[in-house]
Amino acid sequence: MEDNENLENLVKREIDRLHIPPTIRGHSYLVYIVEQAALTPDRLTGITKDLYRETARQFHTNWNAVERSSRSAIALCWASDAGRKRLCTLAGCQLTERPSTSAFVRTVAMYIVNCFSSDA
C-alpha cells in the first residue's frame, strides 16, 4: 500500500460509515490505528503495547485516553443500527456482541487491505 493519502481517505470514509462521528476523539484515533494496522497487519498482535502508545504520541496524549476513546467510539458504532449493520458487513458475518477494540480494528483493517488489493 503505497498511496497513504488514498488509504487515509478510505479509512476515514469507513469509520464515518460505521457511524462514528468525526467530532469525537476516538474517530481520529481509530483512523490512525486502522491505517497503521492496514499498512502492517502484524502490528495487530501488539495493539495495546504498540499501537495505543504510538497513537498517543502522535496525538500528544496518553495510551489510556486512546484506549478509552477508541472503546467509546466503537460503542457508538455498536449502538447505531446502521453502524452495527455496516460492521457486520465488513466482518462478513452476523456479530452477536460488540467487538473488542482489537477485533474492530482487525475487521476494518482487513476490509481496507482487501479493498486496496482488489484495486490493484
DSSP file (Angstrom, degrees, kcal/mol; ACC not computed):
  #  RESIDUE AA STRUCTURE BP1 BP2  ACC     N-H-->O    O-->H-N    N-H-->O    O-->H-N    TCO  KAPPA ALPHA  PHI   PSI    X-CA   Y-CA   Z-CA
    1    1 A M              0   0    0      0, 0.0     3,-0.1     0, 0.0   116,-0.0   0.000 360.0 360.0 360.0 101.9    0.0    0.0    0.0
    2    2 A E        +     0   0    0      1,-0.1     2,-1.4     2,-0.0     3,-0.2   0.753 360.0  78.5 -98.1 -26.6    1.9    3.0   -1.3
    3    3 A D     >  +     0   0    0      1,-0.2     4,-2.3     2,-0.1    -1,-0.1  -0.638  52.2 174.3 -90.8  87.3   -0.7    5.7   -1.6
    4    4 A N  H  > S+     0   0    0     -2,-1.4     4,-2.9     1,-0.2    -1,-0.2   0.815  76.4  56.1 -65.4 -31.7   -1.1    6.8    2.0
    5    5 A E  H  > S+     0   0    0      2,-0.2     4,-2.3     1,-0.2    -1,-0.2   0.922 109.8  45.8 -67.3 -42.2   -3.5    9.7    1.2
    6    6 A N  H  > S+     0   0    0      2,-0.2     4,-2.6     1,-0.2    -2,-0.2   0.908 113.0  51.5 -63.1 -41.3   -5.9    7.3   -0.5
    7    7 A L  H  X S+     0   0    0     -4,-2.3     4,-2.7     2,-0.2     5,-0.2   0.945 110.0  48.3 -60.5 -48.9   -5.5    4.9    2.4
    8    8 A E  H  X S+     0   0    0     -4,-2.9     4,-2.8     1,-0.2    -1,-0.2   0.919 112.8  48.2 -59.7 -44.1   -6.3    7.6    4.9
    9    9 A N  H  X S+     0   0    0     -4,-2.3     4,-2.4     2,-0.2    -1,-0.2   0.901 112.0  49.2 -63.8 -41.0   -9.3    8.7    2.9
   10   10 A L  H  X S+     0   0    0     -4,-2.6     4,-2.1     2,-0.2    -2,-0.2   0.914 113.0  47.0 -64.3 -43.3  -10.6    5.2    2.6
   11   11 A V  H  X S+     0   0    0     -4,-2.7     4,-2.7     2,-0.2     5,-0.2   0.935 112.2  49.8 -65.1 -46.2  -10.2    4.6    6.3
   12   12 A K  H  X S+     0   0    0     -4,-2.8     4,-2.6    -5,-0.2    -2,-0.2   0.922 110.2  51.2 -57.8 -44.1  -11.9    7.8    7.2
   13   13 A R  H  X S+     0   0    0     -4,-2.4     4,-2.4     1,-0.2    -1,-0.2   0.907 111.7  46.8 -61.6 -41.9  -14.8    7.0    4.9
   14   14 A E  H  X S+     0   0    0     -4,-2.1     4,-1.2     2,-0.2    -2,-0.2   0.914 111.2  50.3 -67.2 -42.1  -15.2    3.6    6.5
   15   15 A I  H  <>S+     0   0    0     -4,-2.7     5,-1.4     1,-0.2     3,-0.3   0.907 112.4  48.6 -62.6 -40.0  -15.1    4.9   10.1
   16   16 A D  H ><5S+     0   0    0     -4,-2.6     3,-1.9    -5,-0.2    -2,-0.2   0.918 108.2  53.6 -63.0 -43.1  -17.7    7.5    9.1
   17   17 A R  H 3<5S+     0   0    0     -4,-2.4    -1,-0.2     1,-0.3    -2,-0.2   0.710  99.8  63.0 -66.3 -18.9  -19.9    4.8    7.5
   18   18 A L  T 3<5S-     0   0    0     -4,-1.2    -1,-0.3    -3,-0.3    62,-0.2   0.302 119.9-112.2 -86.4   9.2  -19.7    3.0   10.8
   19   19 A H  T < 5S+     0   0    0     -3,-1.9    -3,-0.2     1,-0.2    -2,-0.1   0.858  70.6 141.9  62.4  39.5  -21.5    6.0   12.4
   20   20 A I      < -     0   0    0     -5,-1.4    -1,-0.2    -4,-0.1    -2,-0.1  -0.944  50.2-132.3-106.0 109.0  -18.5    7.1   14.5
   21   21 A P    >   -     0   0    0      0, 0.0     3,-1.6     0, 0.0     6,-0.3  -0.320   4.8-132.7 -68.4 141.6  -18.7   10.9   14.3
   22   22 A P  T 3  S+     0   0    0      0, 0.0     6,-0.2     0, 0.0    -6,-0.0   0.570  99.0  76.7 -68.2  -6.5  -15.5   12.8   13.5
   23   23 A T  T 3  S+     0   0    0      4,-0.1     2,-0.3     3,-0.0     3,-0.0   0.580  83.0  76.3 -81.0  -9.2  -16.3   15.2   16.3
   24   24 A I  S X> S-     0   0    0     -3,-1.6     3,-1.2     1,-0.1     4,-0.8  -0.795  83.8-126.5-104.4 149.4  -15.2   12.6   18.9
   25   25 A R  H 3> S+     0   0    0     -2,-0.3     4,-2.1     1,-0.3     3,-0.3   0.855 105.1  66.2 -58.4 -38.2  -11.5   11.9   19.7
   26   26 A G  H 3> S+     0   0    0     43,-0.2     4,-2.8     1,-0.2    -1,-0.3   0.788  92.5  63.3 -58.4 -28.0  -12.0    8.2   19.2
   27   27 A H  H <> S+     0   0    0     -3,-1.2     4,-2.4    -6,-0.3    -1,-0.2   0.968 106.9  41.1 -59.6 -54.9  -12.7    8.8   15.5
   28   28 A S  H  X S+     0   0    0     -4,-0.8     4,-2.2    -3,-0.3    -2,-0.2   0.900 115.7  51.1 -62.1 -41.7   -9.2   10.2   14.8
   29   29 A Y  H  X S+     0   0    0     -4,-2.1     4,-2.8     1,-0.2    -1,-0.2   0.934 111.6  46.7 -62.4 -45.6   -7.5    7.6   17.0
   30   30 A L  H  X S+     0   0    0     -4,-2.8     4,-2.9     2,-0.2     5,-0.3   0.880 109.3  54.3 -66.5 -37.3   -9.3    4.7   15.2
   31   31 A V  H  X S+     0   0    0     -4,-2.4     4,-2.3    -5,-0.2    -1,-0.2   0.952 112.9  43.6 -58.7 -47.8   -8.5    6.2   11.8
   32   32 A Y  H  X S+     0   0    0     -4,-2.2     4,-2.4     2,-0.2    -2,-0.2   0.931 115.4  47.3 -63.5 -46.8   -4.8    6.3   12.7
   33   33 A I  H  X S+     0   0    0     -4,-2.8     4,-2.4     1,-0.2    -2,-0.2   0.921 113.0  48.1 -63.3 -44.6   -4.8    2.8   14.3
   34   34 A V  H  X S+     0   0    0     -4,-2.9     4,-2.6     2,-0.2    -1,-0.2   0.907 110.6  52.5 -64.5 -40.7   -6.6    1.2   11.4
   35   35 A E  H  X S+     0   0    0     -4,-2.3     4,-2.4    -5,-0.3    -2,-0.2   0.948 111.3  46.2 -57.4 -48.8   -4.2    2.9    8.9
   36   36 A Q  H  X S+     0   0    0     -4,-2.4     4,-2.2     1,-0.2    -2,-0.2   0.897 113.5  48.7 -62.9 -40.1   -1.2    1.5   10.8
   37   37 A A  H  < S+     0   0    0     -4,-2.4    -1,-0.2     2,-0.2    -2,-0.2   0.862 111.0  50.6 -68.2 -35.5   -2.8   -2.0   11.0
   38   38 A A  H  < S+     0   0    0     -4,-2.6    -2,-0.2     1,-0.2    -1,-0.2   0.882 112.5  46.7 -69.0 -37.6   -3.6   -1.9    7.3
   39   39 A L  H  < S+     0   0    0     -4,-2.4    -2,-0.2     1,-0.3    -1,-0.2   0.879 133.0  16.1 -69.5 -38.1   -0.1   -0.9    6.4
   40   40 A T    ><  -     0   0    0     -4,-2.2     3,-2.3    -5,-0.2    -1,-0.3  -0.730  67.0-175.4-139.0  84.8    1.5   -3.6    8.7
   41   41 A P  G >  S+     0   0    0      0, 0.0     3,-1.8     0, 0.0     4,-0.2   0.734  79.0  72.6 -57.2 -24.3   -1.1   -6.2    9.7
   42   42 A D  G >  S+     0   0    0      1,-0.3     3,-1.3     2,-0.2     4,-0.2   0.754  83.2  71.5 -61.6 -22.2    1.5   -7.9   12.1
   43   43 A R  G X  S+     0   0    0     -3,-2.3     3,-1.3     1,-0.3     8,-0.3   0.643  75.5  81.4 -70.8 -13.1    1.0   -4.9   14.4
   44   44 A L  G X  S+     0   0    0     -3,-1.8     3,-1.0     1,-0.3    -1,-0.3   0.777  82.3  63.2 -63.3 -25.0   -2.5   -6.1   15.4
   45   45 A T  G <  S+     0   0    0     -3,-1.3    -1,-0.3     1,-0.3     3,-0.2   0.729 109.0  40.1 -72.8 -19.6   -0.9   -8.6   17.8
   46   46 A G  G <>>S+     0   0    0     -3,-1.3     4,-2.8    -4,-0.2     5,-1.1  -0.207  70.9 135.7-120.2  43.6    0.5   -5.7   19.9
   47   47 A I  I <4>S+     0   0    0     -3,-1.0     5,-2.7     3,-0.2     6,-0.3   0.898  76.3  41.9 -61.3 -41.3   -2.3   -3.2   19.8
   48   48 A T  I  45S+     0   0    0      3,-0.2     5,-0.5    -3,-0.2    -1,-0.2   0.954 124.7  33.0 -72.5 -49.3   -2.1   -2.3   23.5
   49   49 A K  I  45S+     0   0    0      3,-0.1    -2,-0.2     2,-0.1    -1,-0.2   0.758 135.3  21.9 -80.3 -23.9    1.6   -2.1   23.8
   50   50 A D  I  X5S+     0   0    0     -4,-2.8     4,-2.5    -7,-0.2    -3,-0.2   0.846 124.9  35.1-108.8 -65.8    2.4   -0.8   20.4
   51   51 A L  I  ><S+     0   0    0     -5,-1.1     4,-2.6    -8,-0.3     5,-0.2   0.872 116.8  50.7 -69.4 -39.1   -0.4    0.9   18.5
   52   52 A Y  H  ><S+     0   0    0     -5,-2.7     4,-2.4    -6,-0.2    -1,-0.2   0.937 114.3  45.6 -61.6 -44.5   -2.1    2.6   21.5
   53   53 A R  H  > S+     0   0    0     -5,-0.5     4,-2.1    -6,-0.3    -2,-0.2   0.909 114.0  47.5 -67.4 -42.2    1.3    4.0   22.6
   54   54 A E  H  X S+     0   0    0     -4,-2.5     4,-2.5     2,-0.2    -1,-0.2   0.917 112.5  49.8 -63.9 -42.4    2.2    5.2   19.1
   55   55 A T  H  X S+     0   0    0     -4,-2.6     4,-2.1    -5,-0.2    -2,-0.2   0.906 108.4  53.4 -62.3 -42.0   -1.2    6.8   18.6
   56   56 A A  H  X>S+     0   0    0     -4,-2.4     5,-2.5    -5,-0.2     4,-0.5   0.915 110.1  47.0 -59.7 -43.9   -0.9    8.5   22.0
   57   57 A R  H ><5S+     0   0    0     -4,-2.1     3,-0.9     1,-0.2    -2,-0.2   0.922 111.1  52.4 -63.1 -43.0    2.5   10.0   20.9
   58   58 A Q  H 3<5S+     0   0    0     -4,-2.5    -2,-0.2     1,-0.2    -1,-0.2   0.857 118.9  35.2 -60.5 -37.2    1.0   11.0   17.5
   59   59 A F  H 3<5S-     0   0    0     -4,-2.1    -1,-0.2    -5,-0.1    -2,-0.2   0.273 110.5-117.3-104.9   9.5   -1.9   12.9   19.2
   60   60 A H  T <<5S+     0   0    0     -3,-0.9     2,-0.2    -4,-0.5    -3,-0.2   0.928  79.3 100.0  56.2  52.3    0.0   14.1   22.3
   61   61 A T  S   <S-     0   0    0     -5,-2.5     2,-0.3    -6,-0.1    -1,-0.2  -0.676  75.3 -84.2-141.7-164.3   -2.0   12.2   24.8
   62   62 A N    >>  -     0   0    0     -2,-0.2     4,-1.6    -3,-0.1     3,-0.5  -0.773  32.8-113.6-112.9 162.1   -1.6    9.0   26.9
   63   63 A W  H 3> S+     0   0    0     -2,-0.3     4,-2.6     1,-0.2     5,-0.2   0.799 113.6  61.0 -65.8 -28.2   -2.3    5.5   25.8
   64   64 A N  H 3> S+     0   0    0      1,-0.2     4,-2.6     2,-0.2    -1,-0.2   0.906 104.7  48.9 -63.7 -39.9   -5.1    5.2   28.4
   65   65 A A  H <> S+     0   0    0     -3,-0.5     4,-2.6     2,-0.2     5,-0.3   0.887 110.9  50.8 -66.1 -38.5   -7.0    8.1   26.7
   66   66 A V  H  X S+     0   0    0     -4,-1.6     4,-2.2     2,-0.2    -2,-0.2   0.935 112.8  45.7 -62.8 -46.6   -6.5    6.4   23.3
   67   67 A E  H  X S+     0   0    0     -4,-2.6     4,-2.3     2,-0.2    -2,-0.2   0.935 115.7  45.2 -63.4 -47.3   -7.9    3.1   24.6
   68   68 A R  H  X S+     0   0    0     -4,-2.6     4,-2.3     1,-0.2    -2,-0.2   0.918 115.1  46.9 -64.6 -45.5  -10.9    4.7   26.4
   69   69 A S  H  X S+     0   0    0     -4,-2.6     4,-2.2    -5,-0.2   -43,-0.2   0.868 111.7  51.5 -67.0 -36.0  -11.8    6.9   23.5
   70   70 A S  H  X S+     0   0    0     -4,-2.2     4,-2.3    -5,-0.3    -2,-0.2   0.926 110.5  48.4 -65.9 -44.8  -11.5    4.1   21.0
   71   71 A R  H  X S+     0   0    0     -4,-2.3     4,-2.2     1,-0.2    -2,-0.2   0.907 111.2  50.6 -61.2 -41.8  -13.8    1.9   23.1
   72   72 A S  H  X S+     0   0    0     -4,-2.3     4,-1.8     2,-0.2    -1,-0.2   0.897 109.8  50.3 -63.7 -40.2  -16.3    4.7   23.4
   73   73 A A  H  X S+     0   0    0     -4,-2.2     4,-2.0     1,-0.2    -1,-0.2   0.908 110.5  49.2 -64.3 -42.0  -16.3    5.2   19.6
   74   74 A I  H  X S+     0   0    0     -4,-2.3     4,-2.6     1,-0.2    -1,-0.2   0.868 107.4  55.7 -66.1 -36.0  -16.8    1.5   19.0
   75   75 A A  H  X S+     0   0    0     -4,-2.2     4,-2.1     2,-0.2    -1,-0.2   0.884 106.1  51.5 -63.1 -37.9  -19.7    1.6   21.5
   76   76 A L  H  X S+     0   0    0     -4,-1.8     4,-1.1     2,-0.2    -2,-0.2   0.918 109.7  49.5 -63.7 -42.9  -21.3    4.4   19.4
   77   77 A C  H >< S+     0   0    0     -4,-2.0     3,-0.7     1,-0.2     7,-0.5   0.942 112.5  47.4 -58.3 -47.9  -20.9    2.3   16.3
   78   78 A W  H 3< S+     0   0    0     -4,-2.6    -1,-0.2     1,-0.2    -2,-0.2   0.832 108.2  55.2 -65.4 -33.5  -22.5   -0.7   18.0
   79   79 A A  H 3< S+     0   0    0     -4,-2.1     2,-0.5    -5,-0.2    -1,-0.2   0.711  94.8  80.3 -73.9 -20.0  -25.4    1.4   19.4
   80   80 A S  S <X S-     0   0    0     -4,-1.1     4,-3.0    -3,-0.7     5,-0.3  -0.771  73.3-147.8 -89.9 126.1  -26.3    2.6   15.9
   81   81 A D  H  > S+     0   0    0     -2,-0.5     4,-2.4     1,-0.2     5,-0.2   0.922 102.3  46.1 -56.8 -44.3  -28.3    0.1   13.9
   82   82 A A  H  > S+     0   0    0      2,-0.2     4,-2.4     1,-0.2    -1,-0.2   0.892 113.2  49.5 -67.3 -39.1  -26.7    1.3   10.7
   83   83 A G  H  > S+     0   0    0      2,-0.2     4,-2.4     1,-0.2    -2,-0.2   0.921 112.5  47.1 -64.3 -44.5  -23.2    1.2   12.3
   84   84 A R  H  X S+     0   0    0     -4,-3.0     4,-2.4    -7,-0.5    -2,-0.2   0.911 111.9  50.5 -63.4 -43.1  -23.7   -2.3   13.6
   85   85 A K  H  X S+     0   0    0     -4,-2.4     4,-2.0    -5,-0.3    -2,-0.2   0.921 111.5  48.2 -62.1 -43.9  -25.1   -3.5   10.2
   86   86 A R  H  X S+     0   0    0     -4,-2.4     4,-2.5     2,-0.2    -1,-0.2   0.905 110.0  52.1 -63.6 -41.4  -22.1   -2.0    8.4
   87   87 A L  H  X S+     0   0    0     -4,-2.4     4,-2.4     1,-0.2    -1,-0.2   0.907 108.8  50.3 -62.2 -41.6  -19.7   -3.6   10.8
   88   88 A C  H  X>S+     0   0    0     -4,-2.4     4,-1.6     2,-0.2     5,-1.4   0.885 109.1  52.4 -62.5 -38.4  -21.3   -7.0   10.3
   89   89 A T  H  <5S+     0   0    0     -4,-2.0    -2,-0.2     2,-0.2    -1,-0.2   0.933 110.6  46.7 -62.2 -45.6  -21.0   -6.4    6.5
   90   90 A L  H  <5S+     0   0    0     -4,-2.5    -2,-0.2     1,-0.2    -1,-0.2   0.882 113.8  48.7 -63.2 -37.8  -17.2   -5.7    6.9
   91   91 A A  H  <5S-     0   0    0     -4,-2.4    -1,-0.2     2,-0.2    -2,-0.2   0.734 104.4-132.3 -74.6 -22.7  -16.8   -8.7    9.2
   92   92 A G  T  <5S+     0   0    0     -4,-1.6     2,-0.3     1,-0.2    -3,-0.2   0.683  76.9  64.9  77.7  17.2  -18.7  -10.9    6.7
   93   93 A C  S   <S-     0   0    0     -5,-1.4     2,-0.6     0, 0.0    -1,-0.2  -0.976  94.1 -86.4-159.4 166.5  -20.8  -12.4    9.4
   94   94 A Q        -     0   0    0     -2,-0.3     2,-0.4    -3,-0.1    -9,-0.1  -0.720  41.7-148.1 -81.6 117.8  -23.5  -11.5   11.9
   95   95 A L        -     0   0    0     -2,-0.6    -7,-0.1   -11,-0.2     3,-0.1  -0.714  11.5-167.9 -87.3 136.6  -21.8  -10.3   15.1
   96   96 A T        +     0   0    0     -2,-0.4     2,-0.3     1,-0.2    -1,-0.1   0.593  69.9  26.9-101.6 -13.5  -23.7  -11.0   18.3
   97   97 A E  S    S-     0   0    0      0, 0.0    -1,-0.2     0, 0.0     0, 0.0  -0.984  95.8 -82.5-145.7 158.2  -21.8   -8.8   20.7
   98   98 A R        -     0   0    0     -2,-0.3   -23,-0.1     1,-0.1     2,-0.1  -0.344  53.2-121.7 -59.5 131.9  -19.8   -5.6   20.5
   99   99 A P        -     0   0    0      0, 0.0    -1,-0.1     0, 0.0   -21,-0.1  -0.351  22.0-107.5 -74.5 156.2  -16.2   -6.4   19.4
  100  100 A S     >  -     0   0    0      1,-0.1     4,-2.6    -2,-0.1     5,-0.2  -0.263  38.5-101.8 -67.0 167.7  -13.2   -5.6   21.4
  101  101 A T  H  > S+     0   0    0      1,-0.2     4,-2.9     2,-0.2     5,-0.2   0.924 124.7  52.1 -60.2 -43.0  -11.0   -2.8   20.0
  102  102 A S  H  > S+     0   0    0      1,-0.2     4,-2.6     2,-0.2    -1,-0.2   0.925 111.4  45.9 -59.1 -45.8   -8.6   -5.3   18.6
  103  103 A A  H  > S+     0   0    0      2,-0.2     4,-2.5     1,-0.2    -1,-0.2   0.897 113.4  49.9 -65.9 -40.4  -11.3   -7.2   16.8
  104  104 A F  H  X S+     0   0    0     -4,-2.6     4,-2.6     2,-0.2     5,-0.3   0.955 113.3  45.3 -61.1 -51.0  -12.9   -4.0   15.5
  105  105 A V  H  X S+     0   0    0     -4,-2.9     4,-3.0     1,-0.2     5,-0.3   0.914 113.4  50.5 -61.0 -44.1   -9.5   -2.7   14.2
  106  106 A R  H  X S+     0   0    0     -4,-2.6     4,-2.6    -5,-0.2     5,-0.3   0.925 111.3  49.0 -59.9 -45.5   -8.7   -6.1   12.7
  107  107 A T  H  X S+     0   0    0     -4,-2.5     4,-1.7     2,-0.2    -2,-0.2   0.940 116.9  39.8 -60.8 -49.9  -12.1   -6.2   10.9
  108  108 A V  H  X S+     0   0    0     -4,-2.6     4,-2.4     2,-0.2    -2,-0.2   0.918 116.3  50.4 -69.4 -42.8  -11.8   -2.7    9.4
  109  109 A A  H  X S+     0   0    0     -4,-3.0     4,-2.8    -5,-0.3    -2,-0.2   0.910 111.1  48.1 -63.1 -42.4   -8.1   -3.0    8.6
  110  110 A M  H  X S+     0   0    0     -4,-2.6     4,-2.2    -5,-0.3    -1,-0.2   0.864 110.7  51.8 -68.6 -34.1   -8.6   -6.3    6.8
  111  111 A Y  H  X S+     0   0    0     -4,-1.7     4,-2.0    -5,-0.3    -2,-0.2   0.933 111.5  47.4 -62.7 -45.4  -11.5   -4.9    4.8
  112  112 A I  H  X S+     0   0    0     -4,-2.4     4,-2.5     2,-0.2    -2,-0.2   0.920 110.5  51.6 -62.0 -45.5   -9.4   -2.0    3.8
  113  113 A V  H  X S+     0   0    0     -4,-2.8     4,-2.6     1,-0.2    -1,-0.2   0.917 110.1  49.6 -58.7 -43.7   -6.5   -4.2    2.8
  114  114 A N  H  X S+     0   0    0     -4,-2.2     4,-1.8     2,-0.2    -1,-0.2   0.869 109.2  52.3 -64.5 -36.7   -8.9   -6.3    0.7
  115  115 A C  H  X S+     0   0    0     -4,-2.0     4,-1.2     2,-0.2    -2,-0.2   0.929 112.0  45.7 -63.2 -45.0  -10.2   -3.1   -1.0
  116  116 A F  H  X S+     0   0    0     -4,-2.5     4,-1.0     1,-0.2     3,-0.3   0.898 112.5  49.7 -66.0 -41.3   -6.7   -2.0   -1.8
  117  117 A S  H  < S+     0   0    0     -4,-2.6    -1,-0.2     1,-0.2    -2,-0.2   0.824 109.7  51.6 -70.6 -28.8   -5.6   -5.4   -3.2
  118  118 A S  H  < S+     0   0    0     -4,-1.8    -1,-0.2     1,-0.2    -2,-0.2   0.737 106.6  55.2 -77.8 -21.5   -8.7   -5.6   -5.3
  119  119 A D  H  <        0   0    0     -4,-1.2    -1,-0.2    -3,-0.3    -2,-0.2   0.721 360.0 360.0 -77.9 -21.6   -8.0   -2.2   -6.8
  120  120 A A     <        0   0    0     -4,-1.0    -1,-0.2    -3,-0.1    -2,-0.1   0.490 360.0 360.0 -74.0 360.0   -4.5   -3.3   -7.9
